[in-house]
Amino acid sequence: MTSDALSLISVDADLRSSLWRAIAAVLHLGQLAFDHDSTSGVEDPGSLVSSTAELSACAEILGVGPEALSAACTVRTMRTVGEELKLPLPVADAIGTRDALAKELYSRLFDWLVARINASTVHKAVGGALSTIGLLDIFGFESFVVNRFEQLCTSPSPSPVFCMPLSADAWLCST
């Protein structure tokens, strides 16, 4: 069903495959576990990825080496003019870095999908005027100058959206 919906917005099989891979990468990132790195020999030990199977799977999906993904999560690199300093991250910071990477990947994926949906639902002006969509939610009626898909995604309540046609080019949606 999701693949059919993606086909409707002109997402071909190769792009769908990339989309599924990106979603899988987000899920695999969430499975990365970290332990204290007792081999560092410093007072405040860094961290290391303890879930090597998940690390390998996630790195393969992202198209990077496991070492590079591990370093991205467990080492902070600071660059100045002519110098590069690598600082090991404690476990809590490595978890935060992993989560930030997953959130950024998901955010970019969501933004791309919304832009793709918006581009596919753009309605050409008929007679110089654009059609409009009004959304009815628990806070009242809103009429937007430019209607976009994300307006349906930002409903303030978790209730489902119900839409009914008012005319050939106007819909009333309620949450």
C-alpha positions, -999 to 999 in steps of 0.1 A, spaced: 0 0 0 28 24 9 46 16 -24 14 23 -43 11 57 -26 47 65 -34 41 55 -70 12 81 -71 37 109 -63 61 96 -90 86 79 -67 102 52 -89 114 18 -77 151 29 -73 140 59 -52 117 38 -31 146 14 -25 167 43 -13 138 55 9 135 21 25 172 20 31 172 54 48 144 43 70 162 11 78 193 31 87 174 52 112 160 21 128 194 4 129 211 35 143 186 33 172 199 -2 180 236 9 184 247 3 220 278 18 237 301 7 265 329 25 283 363 22 265 385 8 292 415 5 268 418 43 264 440 46 295 427 80 304 409 92 335 376 100 317 372 70 294 356 74 260 331 50 246 330 23 219 302 6 200 294 -27 217 268 -39 192 291 -48 163 264 -67 143 241 -36 143 271 -14 136 280 -34 105 244 -36 93 239 1 97 272 11 81 264 -11 51 230 5 46 246 40 49 274 30 25 302 38 50 327 17 68 319 4 103 350 22 116 338 56 101 303 52 116 318 42 150 341 72 150 313 95 140 294 84 171 322 81 196 348 108 188 345 145 186 368 161 161 378 197 165 397 215 137 416 247 140 440 263 116 466 236 109 455 213 138 430 186 144 421 174 178 401 142 184 384 138 218 367 105 229 331 109 239 317 94 271 289 69 266 261 95 273 275 118 246 279 89 222 242 80 227 233 117 221 254 118 190 238 86 177 203 100 184 211 133 167 223 115 136 192 94 135 170 125 140 188 144 113 185 116 88 148 112 96 142 149 94 158 152 60 138 122 48 106 137 61 113 171 45 121 154 12 89 134 13 68 164 21 84 184 -7 78 155 -31 41 153 -20 37 191 -24 53 190 -58 30 163 -70 -2 179 -56 4 214 -70 -27 225 -89 -23 248 -118 -42 280 -117 -75 279 -136 -86 313 -149 -59 330 -129 -71 318 -95 -58 289 -74 -81 265 -56 -79 266 -18 -83 240 9 -97 249 43 -88 229 74 -113 226 103 -97 215 135 -105 219 172 -93 255 171 -116 266 143 -114 272 106 -83 282 88 -80 292 52 -44 292 39 -31 312 9 -9 283 -1 -19 249 9 7 222 16 7 186 28 25 194 61 -5 213 72 -23 180 75 7 166 94 8 193 121 -27 188 135 -27 198 172 -47 167 181 -40 130 175 -75 126 160 -78 114 124 -84 138 95 -117 135 77 -123 153 44 -154 158 23 -157 175 -10 -175 208 -11 -172 212 -48 -151 200 -77 -120 218 -65 -127 224 -27 -126 201 2 -135 206 39 -112 187 63 -119 181 99 -97 166 127 
